[in-house]
Amino acid sequence: MATASTASAVSADSPATLYGPVSLVFGTAGLLAAVFAGLLGIGIPLLLGSLAVTFALLGLGRGLHRVCCGVGLTTGCLGLLYPILLAAAWA
């Protein structure tokens, strides 16, 4: 009787398959919100950037959609760090 390891296998209809595209969307939205931080405030880019980084790290941990997760991680970090550096420059 052979047993298959299902710890790393994720089915195609699992919600975990959306980590990559969701992180990409949140990262792009966070980066765009960071560009318009003067109009929107710095809270929205911080929230979207941190969500993008979180979902990207979850997706990279599962090994799903690595390119989307990498782009989401990069844009999320930029969207997260830009308002922080902007606030630090004014302090």
C-alpha positions as CSV (number, residue, x, y, z in Angstrom):
1,M,0.0,0.0,0.0
2,A,1.7,3.2,-1.2
3,T,1.0,6.5,0.5
4,A,1.4,9.8,-1.2
5,S,2.7,12.8,0.6
6,T,0.0,15.5,0.3
7,A,1.7,18.0,2.6
8,S,3.3,20.0,-0.3
9,A,0.7,19.2,-2.9
10,V,-2.1,21.7,-3.4
11,S,-5.1,21.0,-5.6
12,A,-5.9,23.3,-8.5
13,D,-9.0,24.6,-6.9
14,S,-7.4,25.4,-3.5
15,P,-7.5,29.0,-2.3
16,A,-3.7,28.8,-1.9
17,T,-3.3,29.0,-5.7
18,L,-4.4,32.6,-5.5
19,Y,-1.5,33.8,-3.3
20,G,0.6,34.8,-6.3
21,P,-2.0,36.8,-8.2
22,V,-3.4,38.4,-5.1
23,S,0.1,39.5,-4.0
24,L,0.7,40.9,-7.5
25,V,-2.5,43.0,-7.3
26,F,-1.9,44.2,-3.8
27,G,1.7,45.1,-4.6
28,T,0.8,47.0,-7.8
29,A,-2.0,48.8,-6.0
30,G,0.3,49.6,-3.1
31,L,2.9,51.0,-5.4
32,L,0.4,53.1,-7.2
33,A,-1.0,54.3,-3.9
34,A,2.5,55.2,-2.7
35,V,3.0,57.4,-5.8
36,F,-0.2,59.3,-4.9
37,A,0.5,59.2,-1.1
38,G,0.1,63.0,-1.0
39,L,-3.5,62.6,-2.0
40,L,-4.4,59.3,-0.4
41,G,-2.3,59.4,2.8
42,I,0.4,56.9,3.8
43,G,-1.9,54.4,5.4
44,I,-3.2,52.9,2.2
45,P,0.2,52.1,0.7
46,L,1.4,50.7,4.0
47,L,-1.7,48.4,4.2
48,L,-1.5,47.3,0.6
49,G,2.2,46.8,0.7
50,S,2.1,44.7,3.8
51,L,-0.7,42.6,2.5
52,A,1.3,42.0,-0.7
53,V,4.4,41.0,1.2
54,T,2.4,38.6,3.4
55,F,0.6,36.9,0.5
56,A,3.9,36.7,-1.5
57,L,5.7,35.0,1.3
58,L,2.8,32.6,1.8
59,G,2.9,31.8,-1.9
60,L,6.6,31.4,-2.0
61,G,6.4,29.1,0.9
62,R,3.9,26.9,-0.9
63,G,5.9,27.1,-4.1
64,L,3.0,28.3,-6.3
65,H,3.2,31.0,-9.0
66,R,6.7,32.0,-8.0
67,V,7.0,34.7,-10.7
68,C,3.8,36.4,-9.5
69,C,4.9,36.1,-5.9
70,G,8.3,37.5,-6.7
71,V,6.8,40.5,-8.5
72,G,4.2,41.0,-5.8
73,L,7.0,40.8,-3.1
74,T,9.1,43.4,-4.9
75,T,6.3,45.8,-5.6
76,G,4.9,45.3,-2.1
77,C,8.3,46.1,-0.6
78,L,8.6,49.2,-2.7
79,G,5.0,50.3,-1.8
80,L,5.8,49.6,1.9
81,L,9.1,51.3,2.1
82,Y,8.4,54.4,0.1
83,P,6.0,56.0,2.6
84,I,8.3,55.0,5.5
85,L,11.3,56.6,3.8
86,L,9.2,59.6,2.9
87,A,8.1,60.1,6.5
88,A,11.6,59.6,7.7
89,A,12.9,62.3,5.4
90,W,10.4,64.8,6.8
91,A,11.2,64.0,10.4
